[in-house]
Amino acid sequence: MTIKKIPYGVTDFEMIRKEDYYFVDKTRYVEVLEKTARFFFLIRPRRFGKSLFINMLRWYYDIYRRDRFKEIFEGLYIGSHPTAEQGKYLVLDFNFADVNPDPDRLLASFNDNCSMRFDLFAGLYGHMFNPGFASELKRLKNADEKLNYLIGQATLLDLPIYLFIDEYDNFTNAILANVGNEHYRKLTHGTGFFRYFFNKLKEGATGNGPIKRMFITGVSPVTMDDVTSGFNIGANMSTDPRFNGIIGFSEREVRDMLSYYKDVDTLAGEVDEVIGMMKPWYDNYCFSRESLHEPMYNSDMVLYFLNHYLPLRKVPENMIDNNIRTDYNKLRHLIRLDKKMGMNASIIQDIVTNGETIGTIKTAFPAEDLAKPDNFKSLLYYFGLLTIRGTKWGSTLLAIPNLTVREQLYSYLVEAYRSADLFSLEMDRLGMLVASMAYEGNWKPVFEYFASELKRQSSIREFIEGEAHVKGFLLAYLGLTRTYIIHPEYEANKGYADFYMMPDLLHQPEIVYSYIVEVKYARRDASAPEIESLRTEAAGQLKRYAEDPKVRETKGNTKLRLITLIFKGWDLVACD
């Protein structure tokens, strides 16, 4: 018996189907798509399965591949429930991830990228057009000229086109992040070539134009808002509950996959055990307020994990795929953590400290308004750094989805501290101190080092305004060490202590100590009785947290220690 391969990094639908990869069947969404909108716009975070889904749609609708429908789709939902539109379209597809964002090479790269797609189109469908179509299409130099010519010729012959654009905003985001708003604006406003290209697309999709259906993916609505002066090229279905599960894996889909590998004796451990390993790191993405019951896993991360776990029968040393880290780094500059720890950085610090924030998910906003708080929170949501957790006070409650994202936010926050020349720790030194804390119980040096740096780095003094800032520093830096997984108090939500330093027993089962920490912040003129009152209050919170079932379940055989830290200004006056 051949065991299905894990399709980690594979976006070629034909390869998955022909070479016996495991495929999570999303083809049921074809019916829903057709009934919902002709022109469909979907925003999802990086590495979520968008490219594979588009490739599947191309195979389904492409008239050139119509005769291979049974071969490719047999056994899938749509294979038994084909729609009337199956195999009825000429497919024109673009992937703008391959466009070089260097301003000096951008236009040429964009035209070259599009020319390659137009040439492929002419090679597949040229025989359906009038003689000379392919040669004339090739003669034209610019993408907008080629598109205009193709639209005109297809209109004359009444040839229906399904247009796909994957990662439509990839190079524009890179321009915005690395070059700046001026170059970005030249692309997306006035006579900018990208704006003009989309104007031509709209012309081809209106009236008797040949573009009958369109499916566009990206990671934010920003560029679409700019190039179209408001989103009017299609239906933005990104927060529609009907499509919450269109990309990514539901827990049912993950369980089915794990059950398959268990049945073929490839999965080490039980299904629930493996779910328990992955869930804190990869789950809890929700894309609609009406879909809180259906949180989604990041599909790339699940496949990354299984690609390591199945053959080696142990968890990967690093639970976060480096490709994910790279993608987040590409987006980091769009987060705009300013040099003075202004509004945006403060929002991230608040999110890290409290785990959640209230906001409105904007479906459209221009690049020039990215810094506005609601737009900024929306951007964090679209990038997958926040997810919908519910409602609060009539607004959307946004929260950190999982440990993978939390680590990214810790990294952003640490970078913000350094960029603003506010606070910086030597991570190697901190890592060694935390290791000693874990294996030898030497916990005081960790917090004494932290406190001494707070006192030494004078620029931080005026920034400290209260307990939350101290907690933010601690969470961010401790969260980037490898020994513990930091669980802030907000996860318990019962008035417990500030954070639980959960031992990472999956990777370091020999850890000896675990810790719960309560941080108190006193006024600079606080009296000794006031300090003692804070110490008593902390002791009660620590005791309650120690009795929490989550702590008992996850500390393993480690010895649990309870720590009280009291800061008076930037002085650590209690460490016990």
DRENMI-924563 format. One line per field, with one value per residue (C-alpha): x, y, z; residue in three letters. Coordinates in nm, 2 decimals. Each point is the difference from the previous one (the first is absolute). Layout:
# DRENMI-924563
xx [X, ...]
yy [Y, ...]
zz [Z, ...]
rodo [ala, ...]
***
This chain:
# DRENMI-924563
xx [0.00, 0.13, -0.02, -0.10, 0.27, -0.03, -0.05, 0.22, 0.09, -0.19, -0.24, -0.04, -0.34, 0.07, 0.32, -0.19, -0.27, 0.23, 0.29, -0.21, 0.03, -0.25, -0.26, -0.24, -0.31, -0.12, -0.18, -0.35, 0.07, -0.02, -0.38, -0.02, 0.24, -0.22, -0.31, 0.16, 0.19, 0.14, 0.29, 0.15, 0.27, 0.15, 0.25, 0.18, 0.34, 0.31, 0.05, -0.36, -0.06, -0.13, 0.22, -0.10, -0.36, 0.03, 0.19, -0.28, -0.26, 0.20, 0.00, -0.38, -0.10, 0.26, -0.15, 0.35, -0.02, -0.37, 0.06, 0.22, -0.26, -0.08, 0.37, 0.09, -0.31, -0.12, -0.06, -0.04, -0.33, -0.02, 0.09, -0.34, -0.18, 0.13, -0.16, -0.12, 0.30, 0.26, 0.26, -0.18, 0.27, 0.32, 0.22, 0.23, 0.20, 0.27, 0.22, 0.15, 0.22, 0.26, 0.02, 0.33, -0.09, 0.33, -0.13, 0.26, -0.11, -0.37, -0.17, 0.21, -0.04, -0.38, -0.02, 0.22, -0.20, -0.33, 0.15, 0.08, -0.36, -0.14, 0.23, -0.12, -0.36, 0.06, 0.17, -0.30, -0.28, 0.14, -0.18, -0.34, 0.08, 0.04, 0.32, 0.29, -0.12, 0.30, 0.26, -0.17, -0.03, 0.37, 0.09, -0.16, 0.25, -0.19, -0.24, -0.28, 0.02, 0.00, -0.30, -0.19, 0.06, -0.10, -0.32, -0.09, 0.06, -0.18, -0.30, -0.03, -0.01, -0.21, 0.27, -0.05, 0.30, 0.06, 0.27, 0.21, 0.25, 0.19, 0.19, -0.12, 0.16, 0.33, 0.23, -0.20, 0.03, 0.38, 0.02, -0.20, 0.21, 0.35, -0.01, -0.28, -0.33, 0.11, 0.10, -0.30, -0.23, 0.15, -0.11, -0.35, -0.12, -0.05, 0.17, 0.19, 0.04, -0.15, -0.31, -0.03, 0.03, -0.29, -0.21, 0.04, -0.11, -0.31, -0.08, 0.03, -0.23, -0.28, -0.27, 0.05, 0.37, 0.14, 0.12, -0.30, 0.16, 0.29, 0.17, 0.27, 0.20, 0.23, 0.09, -0.16, -0.26, 0.23, 0.12, -0.34, -0.14, 0.27, -0.01, -0.37, -0.09, -0.21, -0.06, -0.24, 0.15, -0.16, -0.15, 0.24, -0.11, 0.29, -0.22, -0.31, -0.08, -0.07, 0.37, 0.16, 0.13, 0.09, 0.37, 0.19, -0.10, -0.29, 0.07, -0.23, 0.23, 0.31, -0.15, -0.09, 0.35, 0.16, -0.25, 0.11, 0.37, -0.10, -0.18, 0.30, 0.22, 0.20, -0.11, 0.19, -0.24, -0.37, -0.19, -0.11, 0.36, 0.13, -0.29, 0.11, 0.35, -0.11, -0.31, 0.17, 0.24, -0.21, -0.37, -0.26, -0.02, -0.35, -0.11, -0.36, -0.18, -0.26, 0.26, 0.14, -0.10, 0.23, 0.35, 0.26, 0.35, 0.27, 0.03, 0.37, 0.10, -0.20, 0.17, 0.34, -0.05, -0.11, 0.28, 0.24, -0.21, -0.11, 0.34, 0.20, -0.28, 0.08, -0.09, 0.21, 0.26, -0.15, -0.38, 0.00, 0.08, 0.28, -0.20, -0.26, 0.26, 0.13, -0.35, -0.07, 0.34, -0.11, -0.31, 0.17, 0.07, -0.36, -0.08, 0.18, 0.14, 0.11, 0.32, -0.18, -0.21, -0.31, -0.35, 0.07, 0.27, -0.21, -0.29, 0.22, 0.13, -0.36, -0.09, 0.30, -0.08, -0.37, -0.04, -0.28, -0.13, -0.32, -0.02, -0.19, 0.12, 0.02, -0.07, 0.17, 0.25, 0.28, 0.37, 0.02, -0.24, 0.18, 0.11, -0.35, -0.07, -0.31, 0.18, 0.32, -0.20, -0.17, 0.34, 0.12, -0.32, 0.05, 0.36, -0.11, 0.15, -0.35, -0.31, -0.37, -0.07, -0.35, -0.17, 0.04, -0.20, -0.16, 0.34, 0.22, 0.23, 0.34, 0.25, 0.33, -0.08, 0.28, 0.36, 0.15, -0.15, 0.07, 0.37, -0.02, -0.16, 0.27, 0.26, -0.17, -0.02, 0.36, 0.10, -0.22, 0.18, 0.34, -0.10, -0.12, 0.32, -0.22, 0.11, 0.22, 0.12, 0.28, -0.21, 0.29, 0.06, -0.37, -0.04, 0.28, -0.15, -0.35, 0.16, 0.16, -0.34, -0.15, 0.25, 0.16, -0.28, 0.22, -0.29, 0.11, 0.28, -0.25, -0.21, 0.29, 0.17, -0.33, -0.04, 0.36, -0.03, -0.33, 0.19, 0.32, -0.17, -0.11, -0.21, -0.26, -0.07, -0.22, -0.19, -0.09, -0.35, -0.13, -0.01, -0.11, 0.33, 0.21, -0.22, 0.04, 0.38, 0.00, -0.24, 0.17, 0.35, -0.08, -0.23, 0.30, 0.20, -0.02, -0.05, -0.35, -0.33, -0.13, -0.38, -0.12, -0.27, -0.27, -0.02, -0.13, -0.22, -0.07, 0.20, 0.31, 0.36, 0.17, 0.15, 0.08, 0.34, -0.11, 0.30, 0.04, 0.00, -0.06, 0.35, 0.17, -0.15, 0.28, -0.10, -0.02, -0.18, -0.31, -0.11, -0.29, 0.08, -0.20, 0.12, -0.11, 0.08, 0.01, 0.02, 0.34, -0.10, -0.18, 0.04, 0.13, -0.36, -0.12, 0.28, -0.09, -0.37, 0.10, 0.21, -0.30, -0.23, 0.25, 0.03, -0.38, 0.01, 0.29, -0.17, -0.32, 0.20, 0.20, -0.33, -0.11, -0.06, 0.20, 0.31, -0.05, -0.03, 0.29, 0.27, 0.07, 0.24, 0.16, 0.02, -0.23, 0.13, -0.19, 0.17, -0.10, 0.16, -0.07, 0.13, 0.02, 0.06, 0.28, 0.13, -0.07, -0.08, -0.14, 0.12, -0.12]
yy [0.00, 0.34, 0.26, 0.34, 0.27, 0.32, 0.29, 0.25, 0.28, -0.15, 0.23, -0.20, -0.16, -0.25, -0.12, -0.05, -0.21, -0.20, -0.07, -0.11, 0.28, 0.04, 0.26, 0.18, 0.03, 0.36, -0.05, 0.03, 0.38, 0.00, -0.01, 0.27, 0.22, -0.02, 0.09, 0.29, 0.23, 0.02, 0.21, -0.13, 0.16, -0.20, 0.12, -0.25, 0.00, -0.14, -0.37, -0.09, -0.20, 0.27, -0.09, -0.37, 0.09, 0.23, -0.28, -0.24, 0.25, 0.04, -0.37, -0.01, 0.28, -0.02, -0.10, -0.12, -0.26, -0.08, -0.35, -0.09, 0.09, -0.36, -0.09, 0.29, 0.05, -0.36, -0.07, 0.36, 0.17, 0.20, -0.31, -0.14, 0.34, 0.19, 0.34, 0.11, 0.23, -0.27, 0.02, 0.30, 0.28, 0.12, 0.05, 0.30, -0.01, 0.22, -0.04, 0.33, -0.16, -0.04, 0.37, 0.17, 0.29, 0.19, 0.34, 0.00, -0.34, 0.00, 0.10, -0.23, -0.29, 0.05, 0.01, -0.31, -0.19, 0.09, -0.07, -0.36, -0.05, 0.15, -0.22, -0.31, 0.11, 0.05, -0.34, -0.18, 0.19, 0.18, -0.24, 0.13, 0.36, 0.15, -0.07, 0.21, 0.04, -0.17, 0.19, 0.34, -0.07, -0.08, 0.31, 0.24, 0.10, 0.11, -0.20, 0.25, 0.00, -0.38, -0.01, 0.26, -0.19, -0.34, 0.15, 0.15, -0.32, -0.22, 0.24, -0.03, -0.37, -0.03, -0.21, -0.01, 0.06, -0.10, 0.23, -0.10, 0.23, -0.16, 0.23, 0.31, 0.23, -0.18, 0.25, 0.30, -0.09, -0.04, 0.34, 0.16, -0.17, 0.04, 0.30, 0.22, 0.16, 0.22, -0.29, -0.20, 0.29, 0.03, -0.36, 0.02, 0.35, 0.22, -0.14, -0.27, -0.31, -0.23, 0.22, 0.01, -0.38, -0.04, 0.25, -0.22, -0.30, 0.18, 0.09, -0.36, -0.11, 0.24, 0.03, -0.26, -0.05, -0.35, -0.03, -0.18, -0.11, 0.12, -0.13, 0.22, -0.08, 0.22, 0.07, 0.34, 0.23, 0.29, -0.01, -0.09, 0.30, 0.22, -0.13, 0.00, 0.31, -0.22, -0.37, -0.03, -0.27, -0.29, -0.13, -0.01, -0.32, -0.02, 0.03, -0.18, -0.30, -0.22, 0.02, -0.02, -0.35, 0.04, 0.04, -0.17, -0.32, -0.05, -0.22, -0.26, 0.00, -0.02, -0.29, -0.18, 0.04, -0.13, -0.29, -0.10, -0.01, -0.18, -0.27, -0.06, -0.02, 0.31, 0.22, -0.02, 0.04, 0.06, 0.25, 0.20, 0.01, 0.14, 0.25, 0.12, 0.06, 0.20, 0.19, 0.26, 0.09, -0.01, 0.02, 0.27, 0.21, 0.13, 0.21, 0.08, 0.10, -0.26, -0.28, -0.01, -0.37, -0.08, 0.12, -0.08, -0.14, 0.15, -0.27, 0.07, -0.04, -0.32, -0.15, 0.13, -0.18, -0.33, 0.01, -0.02, -0.20, -0.29, -0.12, 0.08, -0.08, 0.30, 0.37, 0.24, 0.18, 0.33, 0.01, 0.30, -0.05, 0.23, 0.09, 0.14, 0.21, 0.13, 0.10, 0.18, 0.18, 0.12, 0.15, 0.14, 0.35, 0.04, -0.02, 0.33, -0.01, 0.35, 0.13, 0.17, -0.29, 0.18, -0.13, -0.31, -0.14, 0.08, -0.19, -0.31, 0.04, 0.01, -0.31, -0.19, 0.10, -0.05, -0.26, 0.18, 0.33, 0.15, 0.12, 0.02, -0.21, 0.24, -0.16, 0.29, 0.27, 0.18, -0.04, 0.36, -0.08, -0.32, 0.17, 0.07, -0.23, -0.19, -0.04, -0.12, -0.26, -0.10, -0.05, -0.22, -0.20, -0.05, -0.10, -0.27, 0.17, 0.05, -0.21, 0.04, -0.12, 0.13, 0.33, 0.25, 0.32, -0.05, 0.00, -0.28, -0.16, -0.08, -0.23, -0.17, -0.33, -0.23, -0.04, 0.04, 0.34, 0.10, -0.06, 0.23, 0.27, -0.04, 0.05, 0.31, 0.15, -0.07, 0.16, 0.30, 0.04, -0.01, 0.23, 0.26, -0.04, -0.08, -0.33, -0.29, -0.32, -0.24, -0.30, -0.25, 0.10, 0.00, -0.34, -0.15, 0.15, -0.14, -0.34, 0.01, 0.10, -0.31, -0.26, 0.13, 0.21, 0.32, 0.23, 0.32, 0.09, 0.01, 0.27, 0.18, 0.03, 0.13, 0.26, 0.11, 0.07, 0.19, 0.22, 0.03, 0.09, 0.35, 0.05, -0.25, 0.19, 0.27, -0.27, -0.21, 0.11, -0.30, -0.37, -0.08, 0.13, -0.21, -0.30, 0.07, 0.01, -0.33, -0.18, 0.11, -0.10, -0.32, -0.10, -0.01, -0.25, -0.36, -0.17, 0.11, 0.08, 0.31, -0.01, 0.34, 0.05, 0.09, -0.35, -0.12, 0.31, -0.06, 0.26, -0.22, 0.11, 0.17, -0.29, -0.37, -0.11, -0.34, -0.24, -0.10, -0.37, -0.10, 0.11, 0.00, -0.27, 0.02, 0.35, 0.00, 0.32, 0.19, 0.34, 0.24, 0.36, 0.29, 0.36, 0.29, 0.37, 0.25, 0.38, 0.14, 0.15, -0.32, -0.08, -0.32, -0.11, 0.06, -0.22, -0.27, 0.02, -0.06, -0.30, -0.15, 0.06, -0.17, -0.30, -0.06, 0.03, -0.24, -0.26, 0.01, -0.03, -0.29, -0.19, 0.05, -0.33, 0.13, 0.04, -0.34, -0.16, 0.16, 0.04, -0.38, -0.11, 0.34, 0.18, 0.30, 0.32, 0.32, 0.33, 0.35, 0.30, 0.35, 0.30, 0.35, 0.22, -0.18, -0.15, -0.37, 0.02, -0.35, -0.32, -0.30]
zz [0.00, -0.10, 0.28, -0.11, 0.01, 0.20, -0.25, 0.19, -0.23, -0.30, -0.18, -0.32, 0.01, -0.28, 0.18, 0.33, -0.18, -0.23, 0.24, 0.29, 0.25, 0.27, -0.10, 0.22, -0.21, -0.04, -0.33, 0.17, 0.00, -0.38, 0.02, 0.26, -0.19, -0.32, 0.20, 0.19, -0.24, -0.35, 0.11, 0.33, 0.22, 0.28, 0.26, 0.22, 0.18, -0.16, -0.04, 0.04, -0.32, -0.23, -0.30, 0.01, 0.01, -0.30, -0.18, 0.07, -0.14, -0.31, -0.06, 0.06, -0.23, -0.28, -0.33, -0.11, 0.29, -0.03, -0.12, 0.30, 0.26, 0.10, 0.02, 0.23, 0.21, 0.04, 0.37, 0.10, 0.08, -0.32, -0.20, 0.09, 0.00, -0.31, -0.08, -0.34, -0.03, 0.03, -0.29, -0.16, 0.03, -0.16, 0.31, 0.03, 0.32, 0.16, 0.31, 0.10, 0.27, -0.28, -0.08, 0.10, 0.24, -0.08, -0.12, -0.29, -0.12, 0.10, -0.32, -0.21, 0.24, 0.01, -0.38, -0.03, 0.26, -0.17, -0.35, 0.11, 0.10, -0.32, -0.20, 0.18, -0.06, -0.37, -0.02, 0.16, -0.16, -0.31, -0.23, 0.13, -0.11, -0.35, -0.19, 0.12, 0.35, 0.17, -0.21, 0.06, 0.37, 0.02, -0.20, 0.25, 0.27, 0.31, 0.21, -0.03, -0.38, 0.00, 0.23, -0.20, -0.32, 0.15, 0.15, -0.34, -0.19, 0.26, 0.00, -0.38, 0.01, 0.32, 0.17, 0.38, 0.23, 0.36, 0.14, 0.30, 0.18, 0.29, 0.24, -0.18, 0.26, 0.05, -0.17, 0.09, 0.37, -0.05, -0.16, 0.28, 0.26, -0.14, -0.23, 0.14, -0.07, -0.29, -0.22, 0.11, -0.09, -0.35, -0.06, 0.14, -0.07, -0.30, -0.31, 0.19, -0.21, 0.26, 0.04, -0.38, -0.02, 0.25, -0.19, -0.31, 0.21, 0.11, -0.36, -0.10, 0.29, -0.07, -0.27, -0.26, 0.09, -0.02, 0.37, 0.14, 0.33, 0.20, 0.31, 0.17, 0.31, 0.22, 0.36, 0.04, -0.17, 0.00, -0.36, -0.14, 0.17, -0.15, -0.36, -0.03, 0.21, 0.23, -0.05, -0.29, -0.21, 0.18, 0.32, 0.30, 0.16, 0.25, 0.31, -0.14, 0.23, -0.30, -0.09, 0.35, -0.08, -0.37, 0.08, 0.28, 0.19, 0.24, 0.30, -0.16, -0.31, 0.21, 0.20, -0.32, -0.13, 0.32, 0.01, -0.35, 0.11, 0.32, -0.20, -0.23, 0.31, -0.07, 0.28, 0.33, 0.28, 0.01, -0.21, 0.31, 0.12, -0.33, -0.02, 0.35, -0.13, -0.30, 0.12, 0.22, -0.28, -0.32, 0.08, 0.09, -0.32, -0.04, -0.30, 0.09, 0.32, -0.09, -0.03, 0.36, 0.01, -0.30, 0.07, -0.26, 0.01, -0.22, -0.26, -0.08, 0.36, 0.04, -0.30, 0.11, 0.34, -0.16, -0.25, 0.29, 0.25, -0.22, -0.12, 0.31, 0.25, 0.21, 0.00, -0.20, 0.20, -0.11, 0.00, -0.23, -0.37, -0.11, -0.31, 0.23, 0.18, -0.34, -0.11, 0.33, -0.04, -0.35, 0.16, 0.30, -0.14, -0.09, 0.37, 0.03, 0.35, 0.02, 0.15, 0.29, 0.12, -0.12, -0.05, -0.20, 0.22, 0.30, -0.15, -0.04, 0.35, 0.13, -0.21, 0.14, 0.35, -0.01, -0.28, -0.17, -0.13, -0.12, -0.36, -0.32, -0.29, -0.30, -0.34, -0.18, 0.10, -0.19, 0.07, 0.12, 0.29, 0.12, 0.32, 0.12, 0.29, -0.15, -0.33, 0.17, 0.20, -0.32, -0.16, 0.29, -0.05, -0.37, 0.05, 0.24, 0.31, 0.15, -0.04, 0.08, 0.35, 0.05, 0.08, 0.28, 0.06, -0.34, -0.18, -0.13, 0.25, -0.16, 0.17, -0.06, -0.16, 0.11, 0.12, -0.35, -0.03, 0.35, -0.06, -0.30, 0.20, 0.27, -0.28, -0.13, 0.35, 0.08, -0.33, 0.09, 0.33, -0.17, -0.29, 0.24, 0.21, 0.30, 0.12, -0.11, 0.16, -0.11, -0.11, 0.03, 0.35, 0.08, -0.16, 0.22, 0.32, -0.09, -0.06, 0.34, 0.14, -0.17, 0.09, 0.33, 0.14, -0.01, -0.08, 0.18, -0.24, -0.29, 0.16, 0.16, -0.34, -0.15, 0.29, -0.02, -0.37, 0.06, 0.25, -0.22, -0.33, 0.09, -0.31, 0.13, 0.31, -0.14, -0.20, 0.30, 0.10, 0.18, 0.05, -0.35, -0.15, 0.23, -0.08, -0.37, 0.02, 0.20, -0.23, -0.32, 0.11, 0.19, -0.28, -0.24, 0.22, -0.10, 0.34, 0.10, -0.17, 0.16, 0.08, 0.11, 0.26, -0.25, -0.12, 0.33, 0.04, 0.37, 0.18, 0.01, 0.00, -0.30, -0.18, 0.02, -0.13, -0.13, -0.06, -0.37, 0.09, -0.36, -0.09, 0.34, 0.22, 0.25, 0.12, 0.38, 0.10, -0.12, 0.12, 0.05, 0.02, 0.14, -0.08, 0.21, -0.06, 0.28, -0.01, 0.04, 0.33, 0.13, 0.37, 0.15, 0.11, -0.36, -0.13, 0.26, -0.11, -0.36, 0.11, 0.18, -0.30, -0.22, 0.22, -0.03, -0.37, -0.03, 0.22, -0.21, -0.33, 0.14, 0.05, -0.36, -0.19, -0.29, 0.22, 0.15, -0.34, -0.16, 0.26, -0.01, 0.27, 0.03, 0.33, 0.00, 0.15, 0.06, -0.05, 0.10, -0.16, 0.13, -0.20, 0.16, -0.29, -0.18, 0.32, 0.08, 0.37, 0.05, -0.17, 0.20]
rodo [met, thr, ile, lys, lys, ile, pro, tyr, gly, val, thr, asp, phe, glu, met, ile, arg, lys, glu, asp, tyr, tyr, phe, val, asp, lys, thr, arg, tyr, val, glu, val, leu, glu, lys, thr, ala, arg, phe, phe, phe, leu, ile, arg, pro, arg, arg, phe, gly, lys, ser, leu, phe, ile, asn, met, leu, arg, trp, tyr, tyr, asp, ile, tyr, arg, arg, asp, arg, phe, lys, glu, ile, phe, glu, gly, leu, tyr, ile, gly, ser, his, pro, thr, ala, glu, gln, gly, lys, tyr, leu, val, leu, asp, phe, asn, phe, ala, asp, val, asn, pro, asp, pro, asp, arg, leu, leu, ala, ser, phe, asn, asp, asn, cys, ser, met, arg, phe, asp, leu, phe, ala, gly, leu, tyr, gly, his, met, phe, asn, pro, gly, phe, ala, ser, glu, leu, lys, arg, leu, lys, asn, ala, asp, glu, lys, leu, asn, tyr, leu, ile, gly, gln, ala, thr, leu, leu, asp, leu, pro, ile, tyr, leu, phe, ile, asp, glu, tyr, asp, asn, phe, thr, asn, ala, ile, leu, ala, asn, val, gly, asn, glu, his, tyr, arg, lys, leu, thr, his, gly, thr, gly, phe, phe, arg, tyr, phe, phe, asn, lys, leu, lys, glu, gly, ala, thr, gly, asn, gly, pro, ile, lys, arg, met, phe, ile, thr, gly, val, ser, pro, val, thr, met, asp, asp, val, thr, ser, gly, phe, asn, ile, gly, ala, asn, met, ser, thr, asp, pro, arg, phe, asn, gly, ile, ile, gly, phe, ser, glu, arg, glu, val, arg, asp, met, leu, ser, tyr, tyr, lys, asp, val, asp, thr, leu, ala, gly, glu, val, asp, glu, val, ile, gly, met, met, lys, pro, trp, tyr, asp, asn, tyr, cys, phe, ser, arg, glu, ser, leu, his, glu, pro, met, tyr, asn, ser, asp, met, val, leu, tyr, phe, leu, asn, his, tyr, leu, pro, leu, arg, lys, val, pro, glu, asn, met, ile, asp, asn, asn, ile, arg, thr, asp, tyr, asn, lys, leu, arg, his, leu, ile, arg, leu, asp, lys, lys, met, gly, met, asn, ala, ser, ile, ile, gln, asp, ile, val, thr, asn, gly, glu, thr, ile, gly, thr, ile, lys, thr, ala, phe, pro, ala, glu, asp, leu, ala, lys, pro, asp, asn, phe, lys, ser, leu, leu, tyr, tyr, phe, gly, leu, leu, thr, ile, arg, gly, thr, lys, trp, gly, ser, thr, leu, leu, ala, ile, pro, asn, leu, thr, val, arg, glu, gln, leu, tyr, ser, tyr, leu, val, glu, ala, tyr, arg, ser, ala, asp, leu, phe, ser, leu, glu, met, asp, arg, leu, gly, met, leu, val, ala, ser, met, ala, tyr, glu, gly, asn, trp, lys, pro, val, phe, glu, tyr, phe, ala, ser, glu, leu, lys, arg, gln, ser, ser, ile, arg, glu, phe, ile, glu, gly, glu, ala, his, val, lys, gly, phe, leu, leu, ala, tyr, leu, gly, leu, thr, arg, thr, tyr, ile, ile, his, pro, glu, tyr, glu, ala, asn, lys, gly, tyr, ala, asp, phe, tyr, met, met, pro, asp, leu, leu, his, gln, pro, glu, ile, val, tyr, ser, tyr, ile, val, glu, val, lys, tyr, ala, arg, arg, asp, ala, ser, ala, pro, glu, ile, glu, ser, leu, arg, thr, glu, ala, ala, gly, gln, leu, lys, arg, tyr, ala, glu, asp, pro, lys, val, arg, glu, thr, lys, gly, asn, thr, lys, leu, arg, leu, ile, thr, leu, ile, phe, lys, gly, trp, asp, leu, val, ala, cys, asp]
***
